[in-house]
Amino acid sequence: MGRIIKWLFILVILGGIALVGYAYVGPFFGADFSPPQTEIRTPVELDAQ
């Protein structure tokens, strides 16, 4: 049981390192992580007296 937990812990650590590495290296390989940039205008009515 201890071995399984140890291996799961190691896999989680390696997965985290791989995710961070992909976040840094991904744009060099064509992965675009930026959100689409669009302007949104919404009219607002103020109930001032």
Biopython code that builds the backbone (N, CA, C, O; Angstrom):
import numpy as np
from Bio.PDB.StructureBuilder import StructureBuilder

atoms = [
    (1, "MET", "N", (0.824, -1.192, 0.000)),
    (1, "MET", "CA", (0.000, 0.000, 0.000)),
    (1, "MET", "C", (0.869, 1.257, 0.000)),
    (1, "MET", "O", (0.547, 2.250, -0.653)),
    (2, "GLY", "N", (1.955, 1.196, 0.731)),
    (2, "GLY", "CA", (2.859, 2.339, 0.786)),
    (2, "GLY", "C", (3.507, 2.622, -0.563)),
    (2, "GLY", "O", (3.754, 3.776, -0.913)),
    (3, "ARG", "N", (3.780, 1.556, -1.319)),
    (3, "ARG", "CA", (4.391, 1.734, -2.641)),
    (3, "ARG", "C", (3.451, 2.466, -3.585)),
    (3, "ARG", "O", (3.870, 3.339, -4.345)),
    (4, "ILE", "N", (2.176, 2.100, -3.527)),
    (4, "ILE", "CA", (1.200, 2.731, -4.425)),
    (4, "ILE", "C", (1.091, 4.221, -4.128)),
    (4, "ILE", "O", (1.066, 5.041, -5.045)),
    (5, "ILE", "N", (1.026, 4.564, -2.864)),
    (5, "ILE", "CA", (0.933, 5.982, -2.486)),
    (5, "ILE", "C", (2.199, 6.720, -2.895)),
    (5, "ILE", "O", (2.131, 7.861, -3.354)),
    (6, "LYS", "N", (3.342, 6.088, -2.733)),
    (6, "LYS", "CA", (4.611, 6.701, -3.121)),
    (6, "LYS", "C", (4.640, 6.956, -4.618)),
    (6, "LYS", "O", (5.040, 8.037, -5.050)),
    (7, "TRP", "N", (4.221, 5.973, -5.426)),
    (7, "TRP", "CA", (4.222, 6.133, -6.873)),
    (7, "TRP", "C", (3.192, 7.162, -7.320)),
    (7, "TRP", "O", (3.452, 7.923, -8.252)),
    (8, "LEU", "N", (2.033, 7.201, -6.679)),
    (8, "LEU", "CA", (1.041, 8.225, -7.014)),
    (8, "LEU", "C", (1.561, 9.622, -6.704)),
    (8, "LEU", "O", (1.348, 10.560, -7.472)),
    (9, "PHE", "N", (2.242, 9.749, -5.576)),
    (9, "PHE", "CA", (2.831, 11.039, -5.218)),
    (9, "PHE", "C", (3.874, 11.464, -6.242)),
    (9, "PHE", "O", (3.909, 12.626, -6.648)),
    (10, "ILE", "N", (4.715, 10.539, -6.656)),
    (10, "ILE", "CA", (5.736, 10.847, -7.663)),
    (10, "ILE", "C", (5.088, 11.222, -8.992)),
    (10, "ILE", "O", (5.545, 12.151, -9.658)),
    (11, "LEU", "N", (4.027, 10.510, -9.388)),
    (11, "LEU", "CA", (3.333, 10.833, -10.630)),
    (11, "LEU", "C", (2.665, 12.207, -10.577)),
    (11, "LEU", "O", (2.654, 12.931, -11.572)),
    (12, "VAL", "N", (2.118, 12.561, -9.437)),
    (12, "VAL", "CA", (1.504, 13.886, -9.285)),
    (12, "VAL", "C", (2.564, 14.973, -9.402)),
    (12, "VAL", "O", (2.340, 15.990, -10.059)),
    (13, "ILE", "N", (3.701, 14.768, -8.779)),
    (13, "ILE", "CA", (4.800, 15.746, -8.861)),
    (13, "ILE", "C", (5.290, 15.872, -10.300)),
    (13, "ILE", "O", (5.476, 16.984, -10.793)),
    (14, "LEU", "N", (5.499, 14.749, -10.977)),
    (14, "LEU", "CA", (5.958, 14.798, -12.372)),
    (14, "LEU", "C", (4.907, 15.430, -13.279)),
    (14, "LEU", "O", (5.251, 16.167, -14.203)),
    (15, "GLY", "N", (3.646, 15.153, -13.029)),
    (15, "GLY", "CA", (2.580, 15.779, -13.813)),
    (15, "GLY", "C", (2.550, 17.286, -13.629)),
    (15, "GLY", "O", (2.342, 18.028, -14.589)),
    (16, "GLY", "N", (2.756, 17.742, -12.401)),
    (16, "GLY", "CA", (2.806, 19.186, -12.142)),
    (16, "GLY", "C", (3.983, 19.843, -12.835)),
    (16, "GLY", "O", (3.852, 20.928, -13.402)),
    (17, "ILE", "N", (5.125, 19.188, -12.791)),
    (17, "ILE", "CA", (6.307, 19.725, -13.479)),
    (17, "ILE", "C", (6.073, 19.768, -14.992)),
    (17, "ILE", "O", (6.451, 20.734, -15.654)),
    (18, "ALA", "N", (5.447, 18.716, -15.534)),
    (18, "ALA", "CA", (5.157, 18.695, -16.966)),
    (18, "ALA", "C", (4.168, 19.792, -17.344)),
    (18, "ALA", "O", (4.315, 20.415, -18.395)),
    (19, "LEU", "N", (3.169, 20.037, -16.511)),
    (19, "LEU", "CA", (2.194, 21.086, -16.794)),
    (19, "LEU", "C", (2.831, 22.468, -16.783)),
    (19, "LEU", "O", (2.553, 23.293, -17.653)),
    (20, "VAL", "N", (3.679, 22.719, -15.804)),
    (20, "VAL", "CA", (4.371, 24.007, -15.740)),
    (20, "VAL", "C", (5.323, 24.149, -16.922)),
    (20, "VAL", "O", (5.416, 25.224, -17.515)),
    (21, "GLY", "N", (6.026, 23.084, -17.267)),
    (21, "GLY", "CA", (6.923, 23.133, -18.428)),
    (21, "GLY", "C", (6.162, 23.395, -19.713)),
    (21, "GLY", "O", (6.626, 24.165, -20.555)),
    (22, "TYR", "N", (5.005, 22.773, -19.884)),
    (22, "TYR", "CA", (4.193, 23.006, -21.083)),
    (22, "TYR", "C", (3.682, 24.444, -21.122)),
    (22, "TYR", "O", (3.584, 25.035, -22.197)),
    (23, "ALA", "N", (3.357, 25.007, -19.970)),
    (23, "ALA", "CA", (2.889, 26.387, -19.931)),
    (23, "ALA", "C", (3.988, 27.351, -20.373)),
    (23, "ALA", "O", (3.702, 28.363, -21.014)),
    (24, "TYR", "N", (5.234, 27.047, -20.039)),
    (24, "TYR", "CA", (6.339, 27.921, -20.430)),
    (24, "TYR", "C", (6.808, 27.663, -21.853)),
    (24, "TYR", "O", (7.147, 28.611, -22.561)),
    (25, "VAL", "N", (6.839, 26.412, -22.295)),
    (25, "VAL", "CA", (7.403, 26.058, -23.593)),
    (25, "VAL", "C", (6.329, 25.989, -24.677)),
    (25, "VAL", "O", (6.654, 26.058, -25.862)),
    (26, "GLY", "N", (5.071, 25.857, -24.303)),
    (26, "GLY", "CA", (3.978, 25.705, -25.257)),
    (26, "GLY", "C", (3.906, 26.776, -26.331)),
    (26, "GLY", "O", (3.721, 26.435, -27.499)),
    (27, "PRO", "N", (4.046, 28.072, -25.992)),
    (27, "PRO", "CA", (3.975, 29.098, -27.040)),
    (27, "PRO", "C", (5.046, 28.959, -28.125)),
    (27, "PRO", "O", (4.836, 29.421, -29.247)),
    (28, "PHE", "N", (6.170, 28.344, -27.826)),
    (28, "PHE", "CA", (7.200, 28.148, -28.842)),
    (28, "PHE", "C", (6.779, 27.098, -29.868)),
    (28, "PHE", "O", (7.289, 27.079, -30.988)),
    (29, "PHE", "N", (5.845, 26.222, -29.481)),
    (29, "PHE", "CA", (5.374, 25.167, -30.376)),
    (29, "PHE", "C", (4.002, 25.454, -30.966)),
    (29, "PHE", "O", (3.390, 24.567, -31.561)),
    (30, "GLY", "N", (3.508, 26.680, -30.810)),
    (30, "GLY", "CA", (2.258, 27.070, -31.433)),
    (30, "GLY", "C", (1.039, 27.021, -30.537)),
    (30, "GLY", "O", (-0.063, 27.293, -31.014)),
    (31, "ALA", "N", (1.177, 26.690, -29.276)),
    (31, "ALA", "CA", (0.034, 26.686, -28.368)),
    (31, "ALA", "C", (-0.201, 28.111, -27.878)),
    (31, "ALA", "O", (0.698, 28.733, -27.313)),
    (32, "ASP", "N", (-1.403, 28.622, -28.093)),
    (32, "ASP", "CA", (-1.731, 29.988, -27.690)),
    (32, "ASP", "C", (-2.673, 29.933, -26.503)),
    (32, "ASP", "O", (-3.794, 29.437, -26.617)),
    (33, "PHE", "N", (-2.225, 30.439, -25.365)),
    (33, "PHE", "CA", (-3.009, 30.379, -24.144)),
    (33, "PHE", "C", (-3.734, 31.683, -23.835)),
    (33, "PHE", "O", (-4.450, 31.761, -22.837)),
    (34, "SER", "N", (-3.564, 32.710, -24.671)),
    (34, "SER", "CA", (-4.185, 33.994, -24.374)),
    (34, "SER", "C", (-5.674, 33.958, -24.718)),
    (34, "SER", "O", (-6.069, 33.320, -25.694)),
    (35, "PRO", "N", (-6.492, 34.631, -23.931)),
    (35, "PRO", "CA", (-7.921, 34.651, -24.206)),
    (35, "PRO", "C", (-8.216, 35.543, -25.412)),
    (35, "PRO", "O", (-7.442, 36.455, -25.699)),
    (36, "PRO", "N", (-9.313, 35.299, -26.120)),
    (36, "PRO", "CA", (-9.658, 36.168, -27.239)),
    (36, "PRO", "C", (-9.983, 37.576, -26.734)),
    (36, "PRO", "O", (-10.690, 37.749, -25.742)),
    (37, "GLN", "N", (-9.457, 38.562, -27.429)),
    (37, "GLN", "CA", (-9.619, 39.940, -27.002)),
    (37, "GLN", "C", (-10.735, 40.588, -27.802)),
    (37, "GLN", "O", (-10.585, 40.843, -28.996)),
    (38, "THR", "N", (-11.850, 40.851, -27.144)),
    (38, "THR", "CA", (-12.965, 41.547, -27.772)),
    (38, "THR", "C", (-13.480, 42.608, -26.805)),
    (38, "THR", "O", (-13.465, 42.429, -25.587)),
    (39, "GLU", "N", (-13.932, 43.709, -27.379)),
    (39, "GLU", "CA", (-14.477, 44.778, -26.558)),
    (39, "GLU", "C", (-15.970, 44.544, -26.384)),
    (39, "GLU", "O", (-16.685, 44.280, -27.351)),
    (40, "ILE", "N", (-16.429, 44.641, -25.159)),
    (40, "ILE", "CA", (-17.844, 44.438, -24.858)),
    (40, "ILE", "C", (-18.372, 45.722, -24.227)),
    (40, "ILE", "O", (-17.860, 46.195, -23.212)),
    (41, "ARG", "N", (-19.416, 46.276, -24.858)),
    (41, "ARG", "CA", (-20.031, 47.486, -24.314)),
    (41, "ARG", "C", (-21.459, 47.163, -23.918)),
    (41, "ARG", "O", (-22.235, 46.629, -24.711)),
    (42, "THR", "N", (-21.790, 47.492, -22.689)),
    (42, "THR", "CA", (-23.137, 47.256, -22.172)),
    (42, "THR", "C", (-23.682, 48.559, -21.634)),
    (42, "THR", "O", (-23.072, 49.148, -20.742)),
    (43, "PRO", "N", (-24.820, 49.037, -22.145)),
    (43, "PRO", "CA", (-25.382, 50.289, -21.618)),
    (43, "PRO", "C", (-25.887, 50.083, -20.183)),
    (43, "PRO", "O", (-26.430, 49.035, -19.831)),
    (44, "VAL", "N", (-25.685, 51.122, -19.380)),
    (44, "VAL", "CA", (-26.086, 51.071, -17.980)),
    (44, "VAL", "C", (-27.019, 52.257, -17.710)),
    (44, "VAL", "O", (-26.695, 53.397, -18.044)),
    (45, "GLU", "N", (-28.166, 51.982, -17.111)),
    (45, "GLU", "CA", (-29.077, 53.051, -16.706)),
    (45, "GLU", "C", (-28.930, 53.298, -15.208)),
    (45, "GLU", "O", (-29.021, 52.372, -14.402)),
    (46, "LEU", "N", (-28.705, 54.539, -14.855)),
    (46, "LEU", "CA", (-28.568, 54.907, -13.455)),
    (46, "LEU", "C", (-29.867, 55.557, -12.995)),
    (46, "LEU", "O", (-30.375, 56.458, -13.663)),
    (47, "ASP", "N", (-30.401, 55.119, -11.883)),
    (47, "ASP", "CA", (-31.631, 55.680, -11.353)),
    (47, "ASP", "C", (-31.297, 56.799, -10.374)),
    (47, "ASP", "O", (-31.491, 56.657, -9.167)),
    (48, "ALA", "N", (-30.795, 57.907, -10.900)),
    (48, "ALA", "CA", (-30.450, 59.046, -10.063)),
    (48, "ALA", "C", (-31.613, 60.033, -10.054)),
    (48, "ALA", "O", (-32.263, 60.252, -11.077)),
    (49, "GLN", "N", (-31.866, 60.622, -8.893)),
    (49, "GLN", "CA", (-32.981, 61.566, -8.793)),
    (49, "GLN", "C", (-32.479, 62.960, -8.644)),
    (49, "GLN", "O", (-33.274, 63.895, -8.545)),
]
sb = StructureBuilder()
sb.init_structure("model")
sb.init_model(0)
sb.init_chain("A")
sb.init_seg("    ")
for serial, (resi, resn, name, xyz) in enumerate(atoms, 1):
    if name == "N":
        sb.init_residue(resn, " ", resi, " ")
    sb.init_atom(name, np.array(xyz, "f"), 0.0, 1.0, " ", f" {name:<3s}", serial, name[0])
structure = sb.get_structure()
